[in-house]
Amino acid sequence: MKGRHPDFTTSRLSITATDTANGCIWVLKKRENEQVALIQLTGQQLSSDAIDPSDRDGYIQEALTVILSYLARTLLLPFVTGEGGEAEIWLENGFYKDGPVFRRDLTH
């Protein structure tokens, strides 16, 4: 961990954190060092941007699993909202539609 927010490694991804003034940007790279997506935390708002918008290989879902666990456990956030990316990504990760955004209540 270089700053406030940690880097992560999964079986397929290297997820590198860069702290910002009010959150973090995680860059998702495949093992071949090819960037596949970004996930940004601003306050309690998550957004994602995938190189392949359909994210057919589930890279964002894989990264969200470790990032959401970290947010709930370490930052004790009661919930996060998500936007950007496709609705399917948020819904597959336990978010529900809450007006113009997707929301997920976190348990600690």
C-alpha positions as CSV (number, residue, x, y, z in Angstrom):
1,M,0.0,0.0,0.0
2,K,1.6,3.3,-1.2
3,G,-1.1,5.7,0.0
4,R,-4.5,5.7,1.7
5,H,-5.9,3.0,-0.6
6,P,-4.3,-0.4,-1.4
7,D,-3.3,-2.1,-4.5
8,F,-4.8,-5.6,-5.1
9,T,-3.9,-8.7,-7.0
10,T,-6.4,-11.3,-8.2
11,S,-5.8,-14.5,-10.1
12,R,-6.0,-12.6,-13.4
13,L,-5.5,-8.9,-12.5
14,S,-3.1,-6.4,-11.1
15,I,-5.1,-3.6,-9.6
16,T,-3.0,-0.5,-8.9
17,A,-4.3,2.3,-6.7
18,T,-3.7,6.0,-7.2
19,D,-5.0,8.3,-4.4
20,T,-6.9,11.4,-5.4
21,A,-7.9,14.4,-3.2
22,N,-11.3,12.8,-2.4
23,G,-10.9,9.1,-3.3
24,C,-9.0,6.7,-5.4
25,I,-8.6,5.4,-9.0
26,W,-7.8,1.7,-9.4
27,V,-6.3,0.7,-12.8
28,L,-7.1,-2.9,-13.8
29,K,-4.4,-4.6,-15.8
30,K,-4.3,-8.2,-17.1
31,R,-1.2,-10.2,-16.2
32,E,0.3,-9.2,-19.6
33,N,0.2,-5.6,-18.3
34,E,-2.6,-4.7,-20.7
35,Q,-5.0,-2.1,-19.1
36,V,-8.6,-3.3,-19.3
37,A,-10.5,-0.9,-17.0
38,L,-10.6,1.8,-14.4
39,I,-12.7,2.0,-11.2
40,Q,-12.9,5.3,-9.5
41,L,-14.0,6.1,-5.9
42,T,-15.1,9.6,-5.2
43,G,-16.6,9.9,-1.7
44,Q,-19.2,7.0,-1.7
45,Q,-19.5,7.1,-5.5
46,L,-18.0,4.3,-7.6
47,S,-17.7,4.6,-11.4
48,S,-16.1,2.2,-13.9
49,D,-14.8,2.6,-17.4
50,A,-13.8,-0.5,-19.3
51,I,-11.7,-0.6,-22.5
52,D,-14.2,-3.3,-23.6
53,P,-17.6,-1.8,-22.6
54,S,-19.3,-5.3,-22.4
55,D,-16.5,-6.4,-20.0
56,R,-17.2,-9.9,-21.4
57,D,-14.3,-11.4,-19.3
58,G,-15.7,-10.0,-16.0
59,Y,-12.7,-8.0,-15.1
60,I,-14.7,-5.2,-13.4
61,Q,-16.8,-7.7,-11.5
62,E,-13.6,-9.5,-10.3
63,A,-12.1,-6.2,-9.2
64,L,-15.3,-5.0,-7.5
65,T,-15.3,-8.1,-5.4
66,V,-12.1,-7.1,-3.7
67,I,-12.6,-3.4,-3.7
68,L,-16.1,-3.6,-2.1
69,S,-14.9,-5.9,0.5
70,Y,-12.1,-3.4,1.3
71,L,-14.5,-0.4,1.4
72,A,-16.9,-2.2,3.8
73,R,-14.2,-3.6,6.1
74,T,-11.7,-0.8,6.2
75,L,-13.6,2.4,5.5
76,L,-16.8,1.2,7.2
77,L,-18.9,2.8,4.4
78,P,-22.6,2.0,5.0
79,F,-23.2,2.1,1.2
80,V,-21.8,3.0,-2.1
81,T,-23.4,4.1,-5.3
82,G,-22.3,3.3,-8.8
83,E,-22.6,4.8,-12.2
84,G,-20.8,4.6,-15.5
85,G,-20.2,1.3,-17.1
86,E,-23.2,-0.8,-18.0
87,A,-26.1,-1.5,-15.7
88,E,-25.4,-5.2,-16.0
89,I,-22.1,-4.8,-14.2
90,W,-23.7,-3.1,-11.2
91,L,-26.6,-5.5,-11.0
92,E,-24.3,-8.6,-11.1
93,N,-22.4,-7.2,-8.2
94,G,-25.3,-6.8,-5.8
95,F,-26.3,-3.2,-6.6
96,Y,-29.9,-2.2,-7.0
97,K,-31.4,0.6,-9.0
98,D,-31.9,3.7,-6.8
99,G,-33.2,6.5,-9.0
100,P,-30.5,7.6,-11.4
101,V,-27.7,5.5,-9.8
102,F,-27.1,2.0,-8.5
103,R,-26.7,1.5,-4.8
104,R,-25.3,-1.3,-2.7
105,D,-25.6,-1.4,1.1
106,L,-22.4,-2.7,2.7
107,T,-22.3,-4.9,5.7
108,H,-19.4,-4.9,8.2
